[in-house]
Amino acid sequence: MASSATHRGAASSRERTYIVCGAVCAVCAVYYLPIVFGPVAMYFGGRLYRDDAEPTGVAIALLGLLGLILGFFNVIVPAAVG
């Protein structure tokens, strides 16, 4: 496994696909079904991390976690209160 310092500059097609899908799922988690889209974004982050794109994988996984948390407070809490 290559370290992040030796990661090549250009992302492969598969990495770009995982980045876009992970970011889209993280945004969807904030507004719609956070319990589904948040973990899916974290999955894409994990795949990126395993495919030698460590910093990007961590960032996408954290976006998924953030989407899950914000989505919980945006979708679940208002539905339970009101």
PyMOL commands that set and color helices and strands:
alter all, ss='L'
color gray80, all
select helices_A, chain A and resi 4-6+13-31+34-50+54-81
alter helices_A, ss='H'
color red, helices_A
deselect
rebuild
show_as cartoon
